Amino acid sequence: MTEFVRTDDAHFDNLVGFPYAARYHQWQDLRMHYLDEGPEDAPVMLLLHGMPTWSYLYRDVIPGLVAAGYRCIAPDHMGFGRSDKPTDIHWYTIARHVEILTSLITALDLRRITLVCQDWGGPTGLAQAAMMPERFDHLVIMNTWLHHPEYEYSQGIVNWNASWHEGGRFHRPKPDLGLMMVMTAGLIDRETYRTISVGEKAADLNGPAGEMYKGYNAPFAGLGDEGYNGARRFPLSIPLDSYANGNAAAQTLHYRTLLDWPKSCHFIWGCQDDVFTESWGRQWAKQMKARFDPLVDAGHFPQNTHGKQLAELILGYRSG
């Protein structure tokens, strides 16, 4: 039996702007949470998150897509959101995340899929399109990557990885990941974030900042330090640091396979991202002969700050 912790449902009550019902997929002895909004027989928008987020990231994207007639499926990776959180940090590998996502897609028999992916949603989601292309119609790629030998990791990625190793700012018990999301959304400044996150004063967030903090903190609320291991493992799985755990050989295969993707593809990029830079996004879009829509004032998490605009861009391409 897998040892895991499960966040109490009460922590997800009354999240502002997140009225969606919880659904669950059983994978072996663990429960994976996902959202399922819109008509069951409609074409699918598969909305994938990365680190340190969950399906809450797509709260402002979903309404526009559903109104346009799509079915939105937004899962939480194991270790995130309302999904179960195995306590052994070594349980988490990118190959396993890919396998579990495959099981969800096949269990729900999802077809006519538009993949919308960002951050680790790229390696986990683009693997599905590479392996099961018959289920996918269209790719929407945002601020992500697939490892391959020619890829040059940015200083932002190097710094992010280092911050989770001994001596780094996140190498600590129960790192405050919700606060990081509030800061990246521009709702608190970086100095305030640094002060609060190292415990020099208590977080006292009100209004939109407080609402967002509650949303991103909810998955970890009430958990011990072991409940954070899924989040820890993602940055420690970047192939510059962990080739095997990052499933880097498979990522390279998926990258090369998708360069010949015969269907439609659309890049939407937060251009203020210092992790996955605008130049990399444009390069990849050119390689795939895809349209590139820049969000000049967005950072690494466009869904969190430009949700309605993202839905409009996705729909504009699909109807064009």
Secondary structure, DSSP 8 states (H G I E B T S, - for coil): ---EE---GGGGTT-TT-----EEEEETTEEEEEEEES-TTS-EEEEE--TT--GGGGTTTHHHHHHTT-EEEEE--TTSTTS-EES-GGG--HHHHHHHHHHHHHHTT--SEEEEEETTHHHHHHHHHHH-GGGEEEEEEES-----TT----HHHHHHHHTTSTTSTT-SSS--HHHHHHHHTTSS-HHHHHHHHTTSS-----HHHHHHHHHHHGGGTT--GGGGHHHHHTGGG-TTT-TTTTTHHHHHHHHHHHTT--SEEEEEEETT-SSS-HHHHHHHHHHTT-EEEEETT--S-HHHH-HHHHHHHHHHHHH-
